[in-house]
Amino acid sequence: MLKSAKPDRFFVTTAIPYMNSHVHLGNCLEYVLADALARAARLRGEPTYLLTGTDEHGQKIVTTAKDKGVEVREFVQGNVDFFQAALKELNVSYDDFIRTSDQKRHWPVVQAFWRRLKEKGDLYEKDYEGLYCIGCEAFYREADLVDGQCPTHLTKPELTKERNWFFKLSRYSTEILDFLKTRVEPRWRANEMIKFLEQGLEDISFSRPKAKLNWGIPVPDDDSQVIYVWCDALVNYLSAVTRVEVNKKTKAIDLKSDWWPASVHVVGKDIAKFHTLYWPAMLLSAGLALPEKVLIHGFITINGQKISKSLGNVIEPKQITETYGVDALRFYFLHEVPTVDDGDFSLNHLKEVYNGVLADGLGNLVQRLIVMSNKYEVKWSWPTGTNTDLAYRAVLTICSAGGHFEVQKALDKLVKQIEELNRNIQQLAPWELFKTEPDRARDELIKLLDELARLAVTLEPFLPNTSAKIITQLKTRQPEVLFPKLDQ
Ligand SMILES: [Zn+2]
């Protein structure tokens, strides 16, 4: 049986993007999704840690920097700065940011982790010949190629021969199957991985000769080799929250952490294999607990097309947030895109959603209630209790493991609530009711204001700025337009 961790705290991670280019709109879904999960956990009252960071090693980065005529460190720093600005733009409330180039935090944990695997007898040297895609920095099996080409880069991989360290992935097939059956969301993605597993797992290349990869972490006790991406990038989840302790007498390496294991790794479908097959096997080998869940999300297309530089449809998040505000973009990601499936982004649809649900729906609801409460001098004060008490628990639960992290479903409950409150106002027609039954009209408005307060609190994980603005308006009774209407 796989060991489970403390349920009373929430440690959520995003994958760390590769710093050979700027992040774009398609990447950003994941950070907003993880952020919503973290904020919902905080609102549930759980100690929460949201980790993100950057993958900064590998030959591809060296090559791209060289092509641009920039020093590698400087090139990477530019992309890291851009990423951090985007996270700020998206209002992602991360608690920690780990960089794989961090020699103080990341490298010692990676090297200690390597030693643990080696002590376990799971690392061995082997001459290896295989088909290598430089773009992916990965070896391919003949069976995984499409017409003899890399499925991502559509280029022919090179036959490469070299001596590498290998990890005995195949040794952990039984436990990985157990992991896939119980800890991967959604179920159908887990089933895809199970099919892959059933074809049989091959051991994986864990290092590269220094001559071919010098921008990386050295293999302990082997000057000729550098640690390959698996034992470098994946270990970020651990290195951010772990310290290495060496027993003075026995020299045994201990990895100590207050947060590990992760409650959920949020990852894209393209890297599901690494997170649901390789990573659990590595952790088992190191004798560490497995993540409680891996949540796999889909990809975003733009106007039905794959996002790519060559198609010229790359959008930076700032281009959207400048016009529509960050919460409109967050709403799009969290409500218009299925949480675990692919979705499409189009400016037309964004405008529709902005003018519809946000301006006519939510904006109008807040405006009407604040204006009426002023006009009819309704005596209402903010409901008692903490935000955790006030929030709609059901919505927050859907955003947890118990609700399969179905953020879209959770947010949709709030959209339905907005519609219902608007409908109630229409049916009640307080402007009429005040003429005949002013006391009843005031009572009804108080009930509506209470519901709006609960709605505002529960919106926080999804639309944090809007949530704060509604709360302020309710407390000050100063009406302010939330989503100014835009021309179609
Ligand atoms: Zn490739």
Residues whose N, C-alpha, C, O or C-beta is under 5 A from the ligand:
A	BS01	ZN	C133 G135 C136 C150 T152 H153
